Amino acid sequence: MNFFKTYVPLIIVAGCIFSFSSCDIIEAPYTEGNPIDTVLCPPQDFVANTTHIRKVLVEDYTGHTCGNCPRAAETAASLIDLYGEQIVVMAVHVGDFALPHNFTDGSFPTDHRTPAGDELNIFFGNDASGLPNGMVNRKVVTGSPILSYNSWASVVATEVALSPQVDIYIKPQYDEDNTTACADVKVEFLTDLSGEYKLSVFLTEDSIVDWQKDYSFNPANLPDYVHRHMLRTSFNGTWGEAIGTAPITTGSSDIKRYSIALNSAWNSEHLHVVAFVYNASSYEVIQAEEVSLR
């Protein structure tokens, strides 16, 4: 039985995603993507890359009242220490452990959940499996892509050793006056591929100081915990969009352009654009990339 056929995605409208009408015709080689304001977001040039590096997506499903969840965050940090830029982390706050609260001591008031994160959680079933857990390239291991954080390292070791099939280039832009984030994303295929592939582009924020329960401390409720890689929103929907034209051939490429309005509560200095390409049938990620917005 295909694991993914047992789930039906819940369609949630991500209210924080905004498209901007195009002012100009985008010249080749740009493909038709979300229309955006080319005055705020002028098209970017891409320089050919001769060094191709396999990069792995680690999704950390977590919550601020999950006292064991910091162990998963520590595991993600150790993987970055070991593999450097080959690891791209996205922390997704979901489920009951992520609910905001109105406790008398003022703890845990913030809602870090997102429409995209909720939809991913419902589809894959992370919260139902018990947090903390996560996925490495959404690769199915022993019947499920959901892995205990203790299992991340072994799967990552296998994934980073594979030859890259795709390169992802991200050229971000930030318009401070209009608090707008823009991203030009180029996908270059390094090998022939069969099937359909999709590009997902998300925005994450790092160094968010807020409450977190951590059972390694007494008292366990920490007011100044530093949250990293937190999912904030999506540029192109929870499931992204088709990239490339089948049959995909070596050397072919595609460019998509996006822009979103930023929430005033987010610190633009700590925002990152995360992009990854995945197989539309298996949901397995074949390449990821991350760059700072500014």
Stockholm file with secondary structure:
# STOCKHOLM 1.0

chainA/1-294         MNFFKTYVPLIIVAGCIFSFSSCDIIEAPYTEGNPIDTVLCPPQDFVANTTHIRKVLVEDYTGHTCGNCPRAAETAASLIDLYGEQIVVMAVHVGDFALPHNFTDGSFPTDHRTPAGDELNIFFGNDASGLPNGMVNRKVVTGSPILSYNSWASVVATEVALSPQVDIYIKPQYDEDNTTACADVKVEFLTDLSGEYKLSVFLTEDSIVDWQKDYSFNPANLPDYVHRHMLRTSFNGTWGEAIGTAPITTGSSDIKRYSIALNSAWNSEHLHVVAFVYNASSYEVIQAEEVSLR
#=GR chainA/1-294 SS CCGGGGCCCCCCCCTTCCCCCCSSCCCTTCCCCSCCCTTTSCCCCCCCCCCCCCCEEEEEEECTTCTTHHHHHHHHHHHHHHHGGGEEEEEEECSGGGCCCCCTTCCSCCCCCCHHHHHHHHHHTTGGGCSSEEEETTCCBTTBSCBCGGGHHHHHHHHHTSCCSEEEEEEEEEETTTTEEEEEEEEEESSCBCSCEEEEEEEEECCEEEEEECTTSSSCEEEEEEECSEEEEESSCTTCEEESCSSBCTTCEEEEEEEEECCTTSCGGGEEEEEEEEETTTCCEEEEEEEECC
#=GC SS_cons         CCGGGGCCCCCCCCTTCCCCCCSSCCCTTCCCCSCCCTTTSCCCCCCCCCCCCCCEEEEEEECTTCTTHHHHHHHHHHHHHHHGGGEEEEEEECSGGGCCCCCTTCCSCCCCCCHHHHHHHHHHTTGGGCSSEEEETTCCBTTBSCBCGGGHHHHHHHHHTSCCSEEEEEEEEEETTTTEEEEEEEEEESSCBCSCEEEEEEEEECCEEEEEECTTSSSCEEEEEEECSEEEEESSCTTCEEESCSSBCTTCEEEEEEEEECCTTSCGGGEEEEEEEEETTTCCEEEEEEEECC
//
